[in-house]
Amino acid sequence: MSIPHSRPWITESDIEAVTRLLRGGMISTGDHVRNFAKRISEFNNSKFAVVTASGTNALTISLRAIGVEPGDEVIVPTYVCDSVLHSVKTLGARAVLADTNEMGLITVDSVKRLLRRSTKAIIAAHVFGNLADIESLKALGILVIEDACQAFGSTYPGRPGIRVGTLGDVGIFSFHPTKPITSGGGGAVITESPLLYKKILENLSVDSFPRMSDLQATLGLSQISRFPEFDERRRNLYSQYKKRASELNLKINLNIDLDSPFRFTLKTTGQFEVLQQNFLDHGIHVRRGVDSLLHRIEGLSDYNHINATELYNSNLSVPFHPSLTDEEVRKVLESLELAQ
């Protein structure tokens, strides 16, 4: 059987938790949703947390809560999921697309040249587990939304106990099946600001965004209780993958001392479609780091997005998720030579 690029890690404990809820018959929004929000707040050492139906909803609600309106500009990295672009456009705002560094992260330098009086916010995404410098971005005096969808559970270097998502004015998470933990969909917003928390709740209610269900929250609660297991498995995989890449003289697009790696990405020189087929011939699904660059979606030139374009062209993401069996890991490690 082929090895998927991503797959949620569902165990009997997850299944039992959801089964108990189903037998109870109450699966709409209720106590489990409230408990999940509370658990997210406790886990991240954040004052406030709100759960949503998706990560995209979490971002849209956050943008509205910080006051983004039609005609405002929001600085967004071009190397990010296109749902970020859609969230900005949903509010009638304009996404100003910034280049990234070689790790795919938005930086102060790439943002500074784009700042204008109409700039209302910066969306800074953590990529593959690489962490953006949120505090330096906040020092620019613009509200920062921290997109931590690929970094749930990570802590900042040299700052134990300070979870990713808590340094921005708002932090958002996704619990899509491809993310660090899953609720079968869903998302969350965290903040330290009582005022923003109030506005987030108001927007969630007034605008009738879809709500997370108790069914999703129950799976989320089970998954977050297993986070230490997830984290240990990812660290173990990262150690094995780094060793194999070093043996093959392969370069990786990751900080070698990642706190909590999310994906394992290689820097290649071959044509992606050819490499993808070579891996597929061995039963292994690989992907680019992102499906497309936002500036290309918007019909803009690569000229002002050199680093992100280079990363997009050279990046190869291989299966790297806690649900991989030892045999699947062995096959992926053997296949890494195909990236040479």
Beta strands, then each sheet from edge to edge (+ up, - down):
strand 1: 48-52
strand 2: 73-77
strand 3: 94-98
strand 4: 119-125
strand 5: 143-147
strand 6: 155-156
strand 7: 159-163
strand 8: 170-174
strand 9: 187-191
strand 10: 251-252
strand 11: 264-267
strand 12: 315-318
sheet 1: 1+ 9- 8+ 5+ 4+ 2+ 3+
sheet 2: 6+ 7-
sheet 3: 10+ 11- 12+
end
